[in-house]
Amino acid sequence: MKKALSLIALLLPYCLFAQSVIKGTVTNAARQPLDAVTITLSLNDKPVPSVLSRQGVFELHIKPGASYSLTATHVGYQTVKRKLRLPVDTLQIIMQPKAQQLQQVTVNANKPIIERKIDRVVFNVENSPIASGSTVWDALSKAPGVQTKFDGGISAMGKGVIVYMDDKPLRLSGEDLANYLRNLPSDNVSKMEIITNPTARYDAQGGAVINIVSKKPKGQGLNVILNGVYTQATYGSYIASSVFNYRKGKLNIYGNYGYNQRKKDHREDEYIIYQNPGSYSDWENTKRGIRWGRGHTYRAGADYNLTSKQVIGFLVTGYNSLNNRTNAVQTNIFNNYRSMLDSVLQTNTLTNGRTNQYSFNLNYKAKLDTNGRSLNIDIDYAPYRNNNGQFVNNLSLLPGGGLASSPYNIYTPSVQNISIYSGKVDYTYKLGKKWNMESGAKYSSIVSQNIFDFYNNGGPAPVLIPARSDNFRYSENTAAAYTSISGSLGKWSLQGGLRGEYTRTRGYSVTLDSLNLNRYFKLFPTLFVMYKLDADNEFNFTYGYRINRPEYVRLNPFKSYSSPYTYLVGNPALQPAFIHNVELGYTYKGQYNATLFYRHTNNYFSNITVQDNVNKLFYDTQQNLELSREAGVALSFPVKPAAWWEINNYLQGTIHQERSGYLNGSYDYHLWRAYLSTDHAFTLSKKHNLKAEASAWYSSPSIQGIFKVAHTYDVSAGIRKTILNGQGTMRLAVNDIFYGNAYRINVNYQNQRNGFYEKNDTRSITFSMSYRLGSDVTATRRRNTASEEERRRAG
């Protein structure tokens, strides 16, 4: 098998310029334009340029005066080959449908696991034996430059991330987001797109975007993909899922369903040193627990073609989960530098949670003419409800076993209801013959009701403590508009955009009688410039300005106790952060990339720890800090040592600064940081469709506010084989072989001395199978709904 040709982004035909231009059209036998046809020219059997058709039109930019071979390939159609003598003005290619559909499986398999395009990195999950056959959460950590964190956080190339699903941002954060993605089987995912500098069309929220693209069965009639996954870590977990599509005439019905049941071991060791001039106390915690959960994820939609240029659609997505946590914590307390125990705390916690999230979308799209004018309208309603209850039982014991104080027993139930209403309109058009324009507007309204009750559970019946309970109400309204322009001038390709957002927020705590109001208008410009020096060398420059709004749970002032001496509490006065991002890049032969970057975040927010060394209290809260900035270089370079061995390497070196005033003092930390990843894909047997993959990444120590984060790493491997005449696939993978993906964090600032080491059962072995029923010809429609950015922040 020849080395697979990299798929080029649809924008690329506007960006390639040389001495001669070939323009052409590509249609099917009925003279209907075909989109995303791969057009390749070869000179002396060596591929020169390769582009994708866009709405049946393509351009090739090459040097004239030679004889070339042209090849056109498209899923579901026979390959077209012809000889070509330049110069030539126009080309017309007519493609005939394929009678044999099994060929397409081979085409998909030829995609490299990692593709680097002008504006994004594409991680083809379906071609990765390691990432496929697990959960989407597990697959995220295998994507290049992406790291998942113990608290549900995600970063890409060092930036905070907004996660999209099929171009629609998810409205979850933290643990809710992690649990949602753990309920999604990665066998239902085609690829992940890592976009570090999104355009003005995207909501301004977040530093980077990861777009998870689902598999979509295609073709007339009924098409189904069935998946099953079993993972063995300390305990066993499994997933069963399916994807379906039914197309007949003007109607297309599609959807997916997944069921996940998981059980994970959780281990954490923590220390807190309370020190004053007259006292010293060392608290050492050992926590052992189990995370259990089960969930249903589903998606069902229908599109109806009113005419050949108008389509209306309705889409429903849902997520229902039950989660359970048990923790047994022993705290050994050593006072006044003594090696003998002073006392022991034994704490048992049980947390039960139920989450129900839905999204209802109505969409209308129309192609207004043949010159690219189109209109898209979305109306959304997204309700979210979370019920949670936590029992905490604590005993304080003397070394001899007697009680040091009265038992501590509490029960804290909570209910969170969020309703999101939104609508948006997008309009694309042309300015003259060379410039493409896009404009749009969006309005969203969010209402969040949060009820938290605190019960003393030590007696025969629970007793409500109103002073420790709370009712927190939060609302947020945002109106946004954007416009962008793109086009080419000679060897220059340009794209610029401007997005404006006006936001009003209101947060009120009934118990605290505290009201926080905020309103602001901000402009968010973006700029993309590319200069193509010649066929092998191109330079690019990008700039973007974005906002990071806090998730709703960070704003809630309710105190959630995990023991009599520790709790979590939000901050209703938390303000959004603003991010500047600048990148200067160079690409050689479309494969080797070097990028210089600078990122500056003002008023960024983070969780912080606070110690009360007098009363021996420790809590975690949220605070705006002064600034965070990074400058560095990123390199990506593929290597192909043999026809059966393909390597993708990525290296990032960064100098990172965190600076802020905090607790009547200030800090100014600087740290050199490195991130390295390498992915090796092996074709073990073409005859038997047997492939393997090995990947590894390493992240050096980093900083987050006053937190010092230790290094982490991951080594994983997998093997994949197609079966049943290409309709089925088996996979076997081992993940985090050396258990390097554990977290160690330390704080040593003024009188703050604490830290923890956490292991989340990431070492595992996974076996999965998938089976495809039906043909695969015409893709279902993808669309971006209006409410997704707001819903992501729920939880």
N, C-alpha and C positions, 0 to 999 in steps of 0.2 A: 504494500500500500504506500502510495506516495505521501509525502508530508502534507497534512491538511492545510488548505489556504485559510488564512485568517479572514473572518467576516469583518467587513469595513462598515463603520457607522453610516447611516443614511445621509449625514451631513457632508461626508467626505467628497462627493462629486462636486460640491461647490468650492472645495478647498484645494483641488489639484489643478495646477497650471503648468504647462510646458510649452513647447514650440508648436505643437499640432494638437487639434481637438477633434475627436470623432464623436458625433452625436448620433443617437439611434433610438429606436423604439422596440419594445418587446411585448408581444401579445400572445394570447392563446388562439386556437383555431377559429374561435368566434370573434376574433379581433377585439377582445377585451384586454385592457392593459394589465400586465402582471407586475406585482410589486415584489421587491426583494429578490429578484433574479440575480445570480452571481455571474457577471460578465468578466471574462479573463482573456487577456492577450498574452501569447507566448512567442518568444523569439528564440529559435534554435532549441526548442523544447524547454526553455526556461521561462517561467511566468514573469511578466513584466508588471503591468498594473492590474488591479482587480477592483471592481466597484459593484455596488448593488443598484438595481433599477429602482426608481422612485415613481410610483404611479405609471409604470410602463415606459419611463424615459431614463436614459443614461448618457453619461459623457465619459470618454476616455482621453487622457492627456499623455501623449507619447511623442517620441522623436520621429519625424517622417523619413521616408526614403528607404523602407525595408519591407520584407515580406513577413507577415505575422500569421499565427494561427489563433482564431477566435473560438472560445468555448463559452456556452451559456448553460448554466445548470440551475434547476429549481426543483424543490420537493414536489413529487407527484407528476413530473414531466420528463420526457425523454431529453437527454443531453443533445444540444445542437453544436456541431463543429463545422467550421469552414475556413478556407484559406482567404487571406486578405492582403491586398497590395495597396500600400498607401502612396499618395494621399487619397482619401475618399470623403465625401461630404456627409452623407447620412447612411445609416444602416437600418434595415427592418428585419426583425427576427420573429418568426412564428414558431411557437413551441406546441408540440403534440402531447396529450396526456399519456401517462405511463400505464400500461396494463398490469405490470407487476409492481405492487406496492411495497414489497419487502425491501426494495433497494433503499428506501428512505432511512431505515434503521442504520445502514452503513454510513449514510451521509451524516446523520446526527453524531455518530460515534467518531467521525473525523474531526469534530471540533476540538481544539485544544482545551485543556482544563481551565487555563487562564488566558484571557485575551485582554490586551491593553489597547484602548481606543483613545481618540483625541480628548474626550471629556469624561471618561470613566474607565474603570477596570471591571471586566466581566469574569465572574467565577461560574463556570458551567458545572453546576452541582450534579446534573444527571450523568456527566461523564467522569465523575470522581468516585472511585470505589470507597474512599474514606468518608466523604461528605454524604453521599447517597446512602439510603438504608438506615438512617438514624432519625433524629428530630431536626427541625429547622434551627433550633437553638444550638444544638451540637454542630450543625453544619456551618453556622456563622463563625465559630471559632476557627474553622479551617480556611475561611476566605482570606486572601492575602491582605495583610495590614489591619485585620479586624480582630479586636479583643473583646471578649465578654467578661463581665466582672461578677464577683460574688453577690453583689446587691441587685443584679439585674441590669446594670449599666452596660452600654455598648459604646466602643470608640472605633473609629476608622482613621488610620494614618494620624493618630493622636487627637482627633476631633470627636466631640460629642455627636451622636447620630440620631436622626429621625428615620425610623424604619417604615418603608412603604411596602404594600402588597399589591402587585399589579398596578403600579403608578398611583396607588391610593394610600396615604399615610395612615398607619395604625394609631389609634387613640389610646394607647396604653403606655405605661411607664413602669420602671422598676420591676418589682416582683410580678406584677400583673402581666407585664409584657413578656417576661421570661417564662411564666407559666403558660401563656398563650402560645408562644413559639415552641415550647416543649410538647404541646398537644398537636402540633402540626408535623406530619411525617415529611422528611426531606425528599422522599420518593415522589411527592406531589409537586416538587419544585424543579423547574427547568434550569434557572440560573439566578445569580445575584449580581446586581450592578452596583458598584461602589462609586459614588459621585461625590468628590470632595469639594467641588465648587458649583453648586446648583445654579441654574439660570433664574431670571426674574419670574418665569412661569410658576416655579415652585413657591410654596409659602416661605416667608422669610425665616420661619422658625428653624433653629438647629444649625449646627456647624457643617454637617455633611449628611448625605442621604444614602441609604442602602435600599435599593428597590428589589424586592423578592418577586421573581416572575414565576407564576404557576405553570405547570404543564396543562395543556388544554387539548384533549382529544379532538380530532378534526375529521372533517369529511361528512358526506351525506349519510343519513340514517343514524343509527345508534352506535356510539363508540364509548368504550369503558376501559379504564386502567384500574387494576386491583393491586393493592400492596399489603404486605405483612412484614412486621419488624419485631425481632426479639433482642433485647439488650441485657447482658449479664454484667453487673458491677458487683457491689456487695450483695445486692438483691436483684431480682429480675424485674424487667419492665417490658411492656409490649405495646404495639400500635397496629391498628387495622384501619385501612382507608381505601377510598375509591374516588375516581374522577370520572365524570360522564359528560357526554355532549350528544344532543340529538338535533339534527338539522334536516328540515324538509321545506322546500319552497322558500317562502319569505320568512319562515319562523325558525329560530334557533333557541334551544333550551339547553342550559349547561349548569354544572355545579360540581361540588365535591363534598365529601363527608369523611371525618376522621375521628376515631376513638382511641384514647391514650390512657393507659394505666401505668403508673410509675411508682417506684419505691426507692428512695435514695438514703444512703447513710450520710450523716452530717457530724463533723468533729471540729471542735474549736477550743483552743487554749488561749486564755487571756490573762493579762496582768495589769494591775493598777497600783501605783505607788503613791500613797497619800503622805505628804511630807510637809511639816511645818518646823519652825525653829525649835519647838519643844517636843515634837513627836515624829515618829516614822512608822508607817503601817504598810505592809506589803500584802495585797490581795491577789491570790492566784486562783483563777477559775479554770475548771475542766468541764467542758460541755460535750455531751454525747446525745445525739438525737436522730430521729428518722423523719424524713419528708415524704409524705404519701399524697398522691393525688390522682384524680381521674377527670377526664374532660371530653367534651364533644365540641368539635368545630365543624361548621357547615357553611355552605355558600350555594345559593341557587339563583339563577338569573334567566331572563328571557329577552331576546331581541326580535323585533318585528320590523321588516323593511316596508315602510309605507309606500315608497317609490324606490327607484334605482338609486336615488340620491338622498333619501331620508330614512332614518332609522330611529325607532323609539325603543327604550329598554327599561326593565325593572330588575333590581338586584337586591337580594336580601343576604346578609351575612350574620352569623351567630356564633357565640362562644359561651358555653356553660361548663363550669368546673366546680369540683369539690376538692378542697385541700385540707390537709391535716398535718400538724406538726407536734411532735413530742420532744421535750428536752429534759434531760436530767443534769443538773449543774451542781458541782461541789466546789465551794469556795473556801480555800484554806487561808486563814488570816494570821499573819505574823506581825506582832507589834514590837516597837522599840528595838529593832535590829536583832531580836531573839530568834534562834533557830527552832525553838519549840513552838508548837501551835498555840495560839491564844484562843481561837474559836474556829468553828466550822459552820458554814451556811450550806444547807441542802435545799435546793430549789427545784421544783418540778413544774413544768408548764405544759399546757395542752391548748393548742390553737386550732379552731375549726373555722373554715371560711367557705363561702359560696359566692361565685361571681356569675352574673348573667349580663352579657353584652350583646346588643343587636344593632344593626345598621340597615336602614331602608333607603334606597336610592332610586330616583326617577331621572332618566336621561333622554335627551333629544339631541340628535346630531344631523346636520344637513350640509351637503356639498352644494354650494350656491352657484358655482359655474365650473368651467374646465380650467380656469387659471389659478386654481388653488384657494379660492375663497371658501371658507367653511364656518359654521356656527355650531357651538356645543353648549348645552345648558344642563346643569345638574341641580337637583333639589334633594336635600338629605334630612333625615331625622335619625338620631342615634341615641337611644336610651342605654344607661349603664346602671347596674345595681350590684352592690357588694354588701353582704352580711358577714360579719366576723365576730367571733367570740373567743376570749382568752381567759383561761383559768391559771392562776399563779398561786402555788402553795409553797411556803418557805418555813423552814425550821432553823433557828440559830442555836447551836450546840456548843457546850464547853468540851474541852479535851476528854473529860471523863464520861461524856454522853448526856449530861444533864442539860436542861434548857437554859440558854443564856438570856432569852427574852421570849415574849409571847409569840405563838405562831402567827404567821402573816398569810391570810387567805383572801384573795380578791377575785372578782369576776368582772370583766370589762367587755360587754357587747357593744357593737357599733353597726351603724347602717349608713351607707353612702349612696345617694341617688343623684345621678347626673343626667341632664337632658341637653342635647346639642341639636340646634336647628341651624341649617346653613343652606346657602345657594350660591351658585357661581355661573358665570357665562364667559366663554372664550371665543374670540373671533380672529380668524387668520385671513390675511389678504396680501396683496402685492403693492409695492410702491414703485411704479415704473416697471421695467423688465428685469431688473437685477436684484431688487431688494424685497425680501420676505418680511412681512410685518405680522405681529401677533399682539392682541390686546385683550384684556379681560378685567372682570370685577368679581368680588366675592364679599359676602356678608355672613357672619356667624354669630350666634348667640348661645351662651352656655350658662346654665343654672345648676348649681351644685348645693345639695342639702346634706349635711353631715351631722349625725346624731351619735354621741358617745356617752355611755353611762358607766358609772363607777360604783360597784357593789362591794360592800364588806361581806365576805362569804364565810366568815368564821363561826357564825352561829347556826341555829337550826334553820333559818331562812335568810336569804340574801337581803341586805339592807342598803338601799340607795343612798349614796353620799352626793348630794347636789353640788357641793362646792368643788368636787373633783370631776364632775360630769360637764358636758358641753354640748351646745348646739351651734354649729358653725355654718353660715350661709355665705356662698360665694357666687358672684356672677361676673361674666366677662363678655363684652361685645366688641367685635372687630370688623371694621369696614376696610377693604383693600381694593386697589386697582393697579394694573401693571400694563406696560407696553414694552415690546422688544423689537429689534430690527436686526436682520442678518443679510449678508451678501458678500460679494467679492470684487476686488479691484486689482486686476493683474495677478501678481503672486501673493497678494494680501487677501486674507479672509477675515471678516469682521462680524462680531455680534455684540450688541449692547442692549441693556435693558434697565428699566427703572420701575421699582415697585414701591407704592406708598401704602402704609397701614396706620389707621387710627384706632386706638384701643382704649376702652374704658373698663375698669375693674372696680368691684365693690366686695369687701370681705367684712363680715360682722360676726363676732363671737358673743353669744348671749350671756354666757357665764362671766366672761371678763368685761362685758359691756364695752367692747373695743371695736371701733369702726376704722377700716383702712380703705381709702379711696385713691384711685390712680387713673390718670388719663394722659395719653401722649400720642403724638403723631411723628412718624419716622419715615424717611426715604431710604430705600435699599437699592443702590446701584450695582450693576454687574457689567463686566467688560471682558470679552474674549477676543484676542488678536492672534492670528497665525500668519507666519511668513514662510513660504516654501522656496528655499534657495534653489534647489534642484530636485531631481527625482529621489535623492537619498537623504537630503538634509532639510529639516524644517524647525522653526523656532516658534514658540507660543508664549503668550502672556495672558494671565487672567487676574481679575480683581473682583472681590465680592464683599459685601457688607451685609451681615445677618444679625438676627436677634435670637436669644435663647430665653423663653419664658419658663418660669418654674412650673413643675407639675403640681396639680392641685393638692396632693398629699403633703407636699413640702410646706404649704401655707397654713395647714390646720394646727391650731394651738393646743389641741388635746394632748395630755400626757399619757403615753402608753407604757405602763410599768412592766418590766420583766422580773423585778425583784423589789424588795422594799428600798433598795439603794440605787437602782438603775432604771432609767426610762428614756423614751424617745419623745420629742416634742417638735412641732413645726413652728414656722415663723410667718404670721400673716402679713408682716411688713416687708417680706422679701420682694426685691425688685428684679426686673429682667436684666440680662447681660447682653452686651453688644460686641460683635466680633468682626474684625477686619482680617481679610485673607488675601495675600498676594503670592503669585507663583510665576516663575520664569522657567520655561522648559525647553529642552532640545531633544529631538528624536532623530535617530539615524536608521535609515532603511525600514522605517515603520515598525521597528521591533525594540531597539535599544533606546531607553529613556533616561534622561537626567533632569531633575527639577530642583531649583532653589526655591525655598518657600519662607514666608514670614507670616505669623499669626499673632494678633493682639486682641485680647479679650478684656474689656473694661467692665467693672462691677460684676464680675462673675460670681456665681453662688456655689456653695458646697456644703455638705454636712460637716460639722465640726464637733469635737468632744469638749466637754467642760467638766472639770473636777472641782468639787467643793472639799478642800482638804481638811476643813474643820469638822464638818458634819458627815464626812465620808459618803458623799453623794456623787454620782457619776451619771451624766446624761449626754445624749446626742441630739443636736439641733441643727438648724439651717441658718446660714448667714451670708450676706453679700460681702465679698472680699474685694480688694482693690484692683489688682490686675494679674493676668497670666499671659505670658508671651513666649513664643517659640520661634527659633530660626534654625534652618537646617537644610540638608540636601537629601534627596531620595533618588535611588538608582534602581532600575529594573532591567534585567538582561536575560533573555532566553538563551539556552545552549542545547544543541542537538548532537550529542556525541555519536549517535548511531541512528539508523532509520527506525529502530524499535525503542529508542530512549529519548525522552523529551524532558528538559529541565527548565523551570521558571524560577528565577531568583529575584529577591527584592531586598534592598538595604536602605535604611533610613537612619541618619545621624542628626541629632537635635541638641541644641543648647536651650534649656528650659529655665525660665525665671518665674517665681511666684513671690509677690510682694503685697503686703497689707498691714494695716494696723489691726491689733487683736488683743483683747484682754489687757488694756492699759499698757500695751507694749507694741512692738512691731517686729516683722521678720522680712528678710529679703534673701530668699534661697535661690541658688543657681546650681544647675546640674546638667552634665552631659548625659545624653541618653541615646541608646542604640536599639534598633529593632531590625531583626534579620529573619527572613523566611526563605525556604527552598522547597520546591515541589517537584517530584520526579514521577513521570508517567511512563510505564513500560508496556509495550505490546508483546506479550509472552508468546502468543500463537494467533496469527491471523486466521488460520484454518478453523480453529476451535473458538474463535472470538473470546480470547482470554486476555484480560488486561489487569495490571496491578498499579498501585500508586504508593509512594512513601513521601511523607511531608514532615517538616520540622520548622519550628519558629522559636525565637528567643527574644525576650524583652528585658532590657537591663533595668536596674532600679530607677524609680521615677518619684515625682512629688505631686501632691494634690493639697494645696493649702499648707497646713501644718503637718499633714500626713507624709511619712516616708514609706514608700511602697517598695518592697523587695523585688528581685528579679523573678520572672516566671518563664517557663518554656514548655514545649509540647512536642512529642514525637509520636506519630501515628502511621499506620500502614493498612492497606486493604487490597482485596483482589475481587475481580468481577468477571462473570461469564454469562453470555447470552445463551438461552436454551429455547427449546420448542420452536425451532425454525425462526428465531429472532423475535418471537412474540413475548418471550419471558426473559427475566434477568435474575441471577443469584449474586449476592454480595456477602463478603465476610470482611470485617474490619476490626482492628484493635486500636483503641484510642488512649492517648496520654499514657504511653507504655511505662514511662519512668515516674509518673505522678508528679510532673513538674508544674502543673497548672493549679497550684495551691497559692493562697494569698497570705502574705505576712506584712503587717502594717505596724509602724511604731510612731509614737509622738513623744518628742522631748523638747518642750517649749515652755519657758518660764517655769511655773509650778505644775505643768501638765506632763505626766510621765505614765504612759499606758501603751498598750498594743495588743495585737492578737495574731494568731496563726490559724487559718481556716482551710479545711479540706472538704470538698463537695462531691466526692465519689465520681470523679471524672475519668478514672481508669476503668475501661470496660471493653467487652468484646460484643460485637453486634453481627447478627445474621439477618438478612432480609431477602424477600422475593417479591417480584412484581410481574404482572401479566397483562398484556394488552389485547383487547378485543376490538375488532373493527378496523376500518381503513383510516387514512390519515392524509387528507387533501387540503381542506380549506380551514384556516384558523378561525376560532371564535374571536369576537371583538373584545378589545381591552379598552377600559375607560377609567378616568380619574374622577371620583366623586367629590362632593364639596365639603363634607364634614370631617374628613379623615384627620387633618392636622390637629383639630381640637380633641377628637376622641382619643388620640394617642396619649394625651396628657392625663387621662382619667386614671384613677386608682391611687 
